[in-house]
Amino acid sequence: MSGRSGERERAVVLVVGTDRTGIVAQVSDFLWKENVNIEDINQKIMQGVFVMTMLVDLTEARTDLGVMGPKLERFGQQIDMAIHIQHLRIFEVMHRV
């Protein structure tokens, strides 16, 4: 998949669930296999709840965002985490103050 006229195709990934060992590794491995580049990552544990946000580049991904979203959600179910992905532009508009 390639961005229009050299633009990068970026998105925000949100991962939420009960904290345990290996979550970052599992999600990172999934994204690596999909040829998604992680540009930034932030994680926090709040009273046993693991919350991770990632800024990712989908420009060279194996599939587009429309296919990637359901794949990530299914993978999240397999590892007992809620995983969602949203195009960066939509995320920015929704969270504009």
Phi and psi in radians as a Rosetta constraint file:
Dihedral C 1 N 2 CA 2 C 2 CIRCULARHARMONIC -2.336 0.35
Dihedral N 2 CA 2 C 2 N 3 CIRCULARHARMONIC 2.391 0.35
Dihedral C 2 N 3 CA 3 C 3 CIRCULARHARMONIC -1.189 0.35
Dihedral N 3 CA 3 C 3 N 4 CIRCULARHARMONIC 2.745 0.35
Dihedral C 3 N 4 CA 4 C 4 CIRCULARHARMONIC -1.139 0.35
Dihedral N 4 CA 4 C 4 N 5 CIRCULARHARMONIC 2.364 0.35
Dihedral C 4 N 5 CA 5 C 5 CIRCULARHARMONIC 0.683 0.35
Dihedral N 5 CA 5 C 5 N 6 CIRCULARHARMONIC 0.841 0.35
Dihedral C 5 N 6 CA 6 C 6 CIRCULARHARMONIC 1.433 0.35
Dihedral N 6 CA 6 C 6 N 7 CIRCULARHARMONIC -0.036 0.35
Dihedral C 6 N 7 CA 7 C 7 CIRCULARHARMONIC -1.224 0.35
Dihedral N 7 CA 7 C 7 N 8 CIRCULARHARMONIC 2.514 0.35
Dihedral C 7 N 8 CA 8 C 8 CIRCULARHARMONIC -1.415 0.35
Dihedral N 8 CA 8 C 8 N 9 CIRCULARHARMONIC 2.547 0.35
Dihedral C 8 N 9 CA 9 C 9 CIRCULARHARMONIC -1.757 0.35
Dihedral N 9 CA 9 C 9 N 10 CIRCULARHARMONIC 1.809 0.35
Dihedral C 9 N 10 CA 10 C 10 CIRCULARHARMONIC -1.975 0.35
Dihedral N 10 CA 10 C 10 N 11 CIRCULARHARMONIC 2.663 0.35
Dihedral C 10 N 11 CA 11 C 11 CIRCULARHARMONIC -2.578 0.35
Dihedral N 11 CA 11 C 11 N 12 CIRCULARHARMONIC 2.895 0.35
Dihedral C 11 N 12 CA 12 C 12 CIRCULARHARMONIC -1.957 0.35
Dihedral N 12 CA 12 C 12 N 13 CIRCULARHARMONIC 2.268 0.35
Dihedral C 12 N 13 CA 13 C 13 CIRCULARHARMONIC -1.898 0.35
Dihedral N 13 CA 13 C 13 N 14 CIRCULARHARMONIC 2.302 0.35
Dihedral C 13 N 14 CA 14 C 14 CIRCULARHARMONIC -2.051 0.35
Dihedral N 14 CA 14 C 14 N 15 CIRCULARHARMONIC 2.250 0.35
Dihedral C 14 N 15 CA 15 C 15 CIRCULARHARMONIC -2.172 0.35
Dihedral N 15 CA 15 C 15 N 16 CIRCULARHARMONIC 2.202 0.35
Dihedral C 15 N 16 CA 16 C 16 CIRCULARHARMONIC -2.408 0.35
Dihedral N 16 CA 16 C 16 N 17 CIRCULARHARMONIC 2.414 0.35
Dihedral C 16 N 17 CA 17 C 17 CIRCULARHARMONIC 2.999 0.35
Dihedral N 17 CA 17 C 17 N 18 CIRCULARHARMONIC -3.071 0.35
Dihedral C 17 N 18 CA 18 C 18 CIRCULARHARMONIC -1.196 0.35
Dihedral N 18 CA 18 C 18 N 19 CIRCULARHARMONIC 2.319 0.35
Dihedral C 18 N 19 CA 19 C 19 CIRCULARHARMONIC -1.158 0.35
Dihedral N 19 CA 19 C 19 N 20 CIRCULARHARMONIC 2.444 0.35
Dihedral C 19 N 20 CA 20 C 20 CIRCULARHARMONIC -2.860 0.35
Dihedral N 20 CA 20 C 20 N 21 CIRCULARHARMONIC 2.967 0.35
Dihedral C 20 N 21 CA 21 C 21 CIRCULARHARMONIC -1.225 0.35
Dihedral N 21 CA 21 C 21 N 22 CIRCULARHARMONIC 2.433 0.35
Dihedral C 21 N 22 CA 22 C 22 CIRCULARHARMONIC 1.663 0.35
Dihedral N 22 CA 22 C 22 N 23 CIRCULARHARMONIC 0.005 0.35
Dihedral C 22 N 23 CA 23 C 23 CIRCULARHARMONIC -1.085 0.35
Dihedral N 23 CA 23 C 23 N 24 CIRCULARHARMONIC -0.858 0.35
Dihedral C 23 N 24 CA 24 C 24 CIRCULARHARMONIC -1.040 0.35
Dihedral N 24 CA 24 C 24 N 25 CIRCULARHARMONIC -0.759 0.35
Dihedral C 24 N 25 CA 25 C 25 CIRCULARHARMONIC -1.097 0.35
Dihedral N 25 CA 25 C 25 N 26 CIRCULARHARMONIC -0.766 0.35
Dihedral C 25 N 26 CA 26 C 26 CIRCULARHARMONIC -1.125 0.35
Dihedral N 26 CA 26 C 26 N 27 CIRCULARHARMONIC -0.821 0.35
Dihedral C 26 N 27 CA 27 C 27 CIRCULARHARMONIC -1.184 0.35
Dihedral N 27 CA 27 C 27 N 28 CIRCULARHARMONIC -0.740 0.35
Dihedral C 27 N 28 CA 28 C 28 CIRCULARHARMONIC -1.072 0.35
Dihedral N 28 CA 28 C 28 N 29 CIRCULARHARMONIC -0.733 0.35
Dihedral C 28 N 29 CA 29 C 29 CIRCULARHARMONIC -1.099 0.35
Dihedral N 29 CA 29 C 29 N 30 CIRCULARHARMONIC -0.756 0.35
Dihedral C 29 N 30 CA 30 C 30 CIRCULARHARMONIC -1.019 0.35
Dihedral N 30 CA 30 C 30 N 31 CIRCULARHARMONIC -0.854 0.35
Dihedral C 30 N 31 CA 31 C 31 CIRCULARHARMONIC -1.122 0.35
Dihedral N 31 CA 31 C 31 N 32 CIRCULARHARMONIC -0.685 0.35
Dihedral C 31 N 32 CA 32 C 32 CIRCULARHARMONIC -1.047 0.35
Dihedral N 32 CA 32 C 32 N 33 CIRCULARHARMONIC -0.786 0.35
Dihedral C 32 N 33 CA 33 C 33 CIRCULARHARMONIC -1.118 0.35
Dihedral N 33 CA 33 C 33 N 34 CIRCULARHARMONIC -0.452 0.35
Dihedral C 33 N 34 CA 34 C 34 CIRCULARHARMONIC -1.571 0.35
Dihedral N 34 CA 34 C 34 N 35 CIRCULARHARMONIC 0.064 0.35
Dihedral C 34 N 35 CA 35 C 35 CIRCULARHARMONIC 1.088 0.35
Dihedral N 35 CA 35 C 35 N 36 CIRCULARHARMONIC 0.678 0.35
Dihedral C 35 N 36 CA 36 C 36 CIRCULARHARMONIC -1.783 0.35
Dihedral N 36 CA 36 C 36 N 37 CIRCULARHARMONIC 2.259 0.35
Dihedral C 36 N 37 CA 37 C 37 CIRCULARHARMONIC -1.628 0.35
Dihedral N 37 CA 37 C 37 N 38 CIRCULARHARMONIC 2.242 0.35
Dihedral C 37 N 38 CA 38 C 38 CIRCULARHARMONIC -1.517 0.35
Dihedral N 38 CA 38 C 38 N 39 CIRCULARHARMONIC 2.061 0.35
Dihedral C 38 N 39 CA 39 C 39 CIRCULARHARMONIC -1.639 0.35
Dihedral N 39 CA 39 C 39 N 40 CIRCULARHARMONIC -0.567 0.35
Dihedral C 39 N 40 CA 40 C 40 CIRCULARHARMONIC -2.666 0.35
Dihedral N 40 CA 40 C 40 N 41 CIRCULARHARMONIC 2.626 0.35
Dihedral C 40 N 41 CA 41 C 41 CIRCULARHARMONIC -2.546 0.35
Dihedral N 41 CA 41 C 41 N 42 CIRCULARHARMONIC 2.453 0.35
Dihedral C 41 N 42 CA 42 C 42 CIRCULARHARMONIC -2.450 0.35
Dihedral N 42 CA 42 C 42 N 43 CIRCULARHARMONIC 2.320 0.35
Dihedral C 42 N 43 CA 43 C 43 CIRCULARHARMONIC -2.403 0.35
Dihedral N 43 CA 43 C 43 N 44 CIRCULARHARMONIC 2.665 0.35
Dihedral C 43 N 44 CA 44 C 44 CIRCULARHARMONIC -2.657 0.35
Dihedral N 44 CA 44 C 44 N 45 CIRCULARHARMONIC 2.609 0.35
Dihedral C 44 N 45 CA 45 C 45 CIRCULARHARMONIC -2.026 0.35
Dihedral N 45 CA 45 C 45 N 46 CIRCULARHARMONIC 2.078 0.35
Dihedral C 45 N 46 CA 46 C 46 CIRCULARHARMONIC -2.052 0.35
Dihedral N 46 CA 46 C 46 N 47 CIRCULARHARMONIC 1.842 0.35
Dihedral C 46 N 47 CA 47 C 47 CIRCULARHARMONIC 0.884 0.35
Dihedral N 47 CA 47 C 47 N 48 CIRCULARHARMONIC 0.813 0.35
Dihedral C 47 N 48 CA 48 C 48 CIRCULARHARMONIC 1.505 0.35
Dihedral N 48 CA 48 C 48 N 49 CIRCULARHARMONIC -0.042 0.35
Dihedral C 48 N 49 CA 49 C 49 CIRCULARHARMONIC -1.745 0.35
Dihedral N 49 CA 49 C 49 N 50 CIRCULARHARMONIC 2.138 0.35
Dihedral C 49 N 50 CA 50 C 50 CIRCULARHARMONIC -1.490 0.35
Dihedral N 50 CA 50 C 50 N 51 CIRCULARHARMONIC 2.240 0.35
Dihedral C 50 N 51 CA 51 C 51 CIRCULARHARMONIC -2.274 0.35
Dihedral N 51 CA 51 C 51 N 52 CIRCULARHARMONIC 2.166 0.35
Dihedral C 51 N 52 CA 52 C 52 CIRCULARHARMONIC -2.332 0.35
Dihedral N 52 CA 52 C 52 N 53 CIRCULARHARMONIC 2.340 0.35
Dihedral C 52 N 53 CA 53 C 53 CIRCULARHARMONIC -2.074 0.35
Dihedral N 53 CA 53 C 53 N 54 CIRCULARHARMONIC 2.471 0.35
Dihedral C 53 N 54 CA 54 C 54 CIRCULARHARMONIC -2.325 0.35
Dihedral N 54 CA 54 C 54 N 55 CIRCULARHARMONIC 2.405 0.35
Dihedral C 54 N 55 CA 55 C 55 CIRCULARHARMONIC -1.688 0.35
Dihedral N 55 CA 55 C 55 N 56 CIRCULARHARMONIC 2.120 0.35
Dihedral C 55 N 56 CA 56 C 56 CIRCULARHARMONIC -2.159 0.35
Dihedral N 56 CA 56 C 56 N 57 CIRCULARHARMONIC 2.698 0.35
Dihedral C 56 N 57 CA 57 C 57 CIRCULARHARMONIC -1.900 0.35
Dihedral N 57 CA 57 C 57 N 58 CIRCULARHARMONIC 2.055 0.35
Dihedral C 57 N 58 CA 58 C 58 CIRCULARHARMONIC -1.713 0.35
Dihedral N 58 CA 58 C 58 N 59 CIRCULARHARMONIC 0.106 0.35
Dihedral C 58 N 59 CA 59 C 59 CIRCULARHARMONIC -0.929 0.35
Dihedral N 59 CA 59 C 59 N 60 CIRCULARHARMONIC -0.720 0.35
Dihedral C 59 N 60 CA 60 C 60 CIRCULARHARMONIC -1.836 0.35
Dihedral N 60 CA 60 C 60 N 61 CIRCULARHARMONIC 0.226 0.35
Dihedral C 60 N 61 CA 61 C 61 CIRCULARHARMONIC -1.102 0.35
Dihedral N 61 CA 61 C 61 N 62 CIRCULARHARMONIC 2.711 0.35
Dihedral C 61 N 62 CA 62 C 62 CIRCULARHARMONIC -1.188 0.35
Dihedral N 62 CA 62 C 62 N 63 CIRCULARHARMONIC -0.485 0.35
Dihedral C 62 N 63 CA 63 C 63 CIRCULARHARMONIC -2.373 0.35
Dihedral N 63 CA 63 C 63 N 64 CIRCULARHARMONIC 2.892 0.35
Dihedral C 63 N 64 CA 64 C 64 CIRCULARHARMONIC -1.480 0.35
Dihedral N 64 CA 64 C 64 N 65 CIRCULARHARMONIC 3.053 0.35
Dihedral C 64 N 65 CA 65 C 65 CIRCULARHARMONIC -1.025 0.35
Dihedral N 65 CA 65 C 65 N 66 CIRCULARHARMONIC -0.639 0.35
Dihedral C 65 N 66 CA 66 C 66 CIRCULARHARMONIC -1.095 0.35
Dihedral N 66 CA 66 C 66 N 67 CIRCULARHARMONIC -0.532 0.35
Dihedral C 66 N 67 CA 67 C 67 CIRCULARHARMONIC -1.569 0.35
Dihedral N 67 CA 67 C 67 N 68 CIRCULARHARMONIC -0.664 0.35
Dihedral C 67 N 68 CA 68 C 68 CIRCULARHARMONIC -1.088 0.35
Dihedral N 68 CA 68 C 68 N 69 CIRCULARHARMONIC -0.687 0.35
Dihedral C 68 N 69 CA 69 C 69 CIRCULARHARMONIC -0.965 0.35
Dihedral N 69 CA 69 C 69 N 70 CIRCULARHARMONIC -0.990 0.35
Dihedral C 69 N 70 CA 70 C 70 CIRCULARHARMONIC -1.089 0.35
Dihedral N 70 CA 70 C 70 N 71 CIRCULARHARMONIC -0.614 0.35
Dihedral C 70 N 71 CA 71 C 71 CIRCULARHARMONIC -1.091 0.35
Dihedral N 71 CA 71 C 71 N 72 CIRCULARHARMONIC -0.769 0.35
Dihedral C 71 N 72 CA 72 C 72 CIRCULARHARMONIC -1.133 0.35
Dihedral N 72 CA 72 C 72 N 73 CIRCULARHARMONIC -0.704 0.35
Dihedral C 72 N 73 CA 73 C 73 CIRCULARHARMONIC -1.109 0.35
Dihedral N 73 CA 73 C 73 N 74 CIRCULARHARMONIC -0.747 0.35
Dihedral C 73 N 74 CA 74 C 74 CIRCULARHARMONIC -1.113 0.35
Dihedral N 74 CA 74 C 74 N 75 CIRCULARHARMONIC -0.742 0.35
Dihedral C 74 N 75 CA 75 C 75 CIRCULARHARMONIC -1.077 0.35
Dihedral N 75 CA 75 C 75 N 76 CIRCULARHARMONIC -0.737 0.35
Dihedral C 75 N 76 CA 76 C 76 CIRCULARHARMONIC -1.000 0.35
Dihedral N 76 CA 76 C 76 N 77 CIRCULARHARMONIC -0.732 0.35
Dihedral C 76 N 77 CA 77 C 77 CIRCULARHARMONIC -1.086 0.35
Dihedral N 77 CA 77 C 77 N 78 CIRCULARHARMONIC -0.684 0.35
Dihedral C 77 N 78 CA 78 C 78 CIRCULARHARMONIC -1.100 0.35
Dihedral N 78 CA 78 C 78 N 79 CIRCULARHARMONIC -0.597 0.35
Dihedral C 78 N 79 CA 79 C 79 CIRCULARHARMONIC -1.813 0.35
Dihedral N 79 CA 79 C 79 N 80 CIRCULARHARMONIC 0.222 0.35
Dihedral C 79 N 80 CA 80 C 80 CIRCULARHARMONIC 1.080 0.35
Dihedral N 80 CA 80 C 80 N 81 CIRCULARHARMONIC 0.751 0.35
Dihedral C 80 N 81 CA 81 C 81 CIRCULARHARMONIC -2.328 0.35
Dihedral N 81 CA 81 C 81 N 82 CIRCULARHARMONIC 2.649 0.35
Dihedral C 81 N 82 CA 82 C 82 CIRCULARHARMONIC -1.602 0.35
Dihedral N 82 CA 82 C 82 N 83 CIRCULARHARMONIC 2.117 0.35
Dihedral C 82 N 83 CA 83 C 83 CIRCULARHARMONIC -2.205 0.35
Dihedral N 83 CA 83 C 83 N 84 CIRCULARHARMONIC 2.229 0.35
Dihedral C 83 N 84 CA 84 C 84 CIRCULARHARMONIC -2.317 0.35
Dihedral N 84 CA 84 C 84 N 85 CIRCULARHARMONIC 2.630 0.35
Dihedral C 84 N 85 CA 85 C 85 CIRCULARHARMONIC -2.284 0.35
Dihedral N 85 CA 85 C 85 N 86 CIRCULARHARMONIC 2.486 0.35
Dihedral C 85 N 86 CA 86 C 86 CIRCULARHARMONIC -2.490 0.35
Dihedral N 86 CA 86 C 86 N 87 CIRCULARHARMONIC 2.386 0.35
Dihedral C 86 N 87 CA 87 C 87 CIRCULARHARMONIC -0.977 0.35
Dihedral N 87 CA 87 C 87 N 88 CIRCULARHARMONIC 2.451 0.35
Dihedral C 87 N 88 CA 88 C 88 CIRCULARHARMONIC -1.009 0.35
Dihedral N 88 CA 88 C 88 N 89 CIRCULARHARMONIC -0.708 0.35
Dihedral C 88 N 89 CA 89 C 89 CIRCULARHARMONIC -1.093 0.35
Dihedral N 89 CA 89 C 89 N 90 CIRCULARHARMONIC -0.741 0.35
Dihedral C 89 N 90 CA 90 C 90 CIRCULARHARMONIC -1.148 0.35
Dihedral N 90 CA 90 C 90 N 91 CIRCULARHARMONIC -0.751 0.35
Dihedral C 90 N 91 CA 91 C 91 CIRCULARHARMONIC -1.013 0.35
Dihedral N 91 CA 91 C 91 N 92 CIRCULARHARMONIC -0.794 0.35
Dihedral C 91 N 92 CA 92 C 92 CIRCULARHARMONIC -1.109 0.35
Dihedral N 92 CA 92 C 92 N 93 CIRCULARHARMONIC -0.737 0.35
Dihedral C 92 N 93 CA 93 C 93 CIRCULARHARMONIC -1.144 0.35
Dihedral N 93 CA 93 C 93 N 94 CIRCULARHARMONIC -0.736 0.35
Dihedral C 93 N 94 CA 94 C 94 CIRCULARHARMONIC -1.196 0.35
Dihedral N 94 CA 94 C 94 N 95 CIRCULARHARMONIC -0.458 0.35
Dihedral C 94 N 95 CA 95 C 95 CIRCULARHARMONIC -1.931 0.35
Dihedral N 95 CA 95 C 95 N 96 CIRCULARHARMONIC 0.303 0.35
Dihedral C 95 N 96 CA 96 C 96 CIRCULARHARMONIC -1.279 0.35
Dihedral N 96 CA 96 C 96 N 97 CIRCULARHARMONIC 2.383 0.35
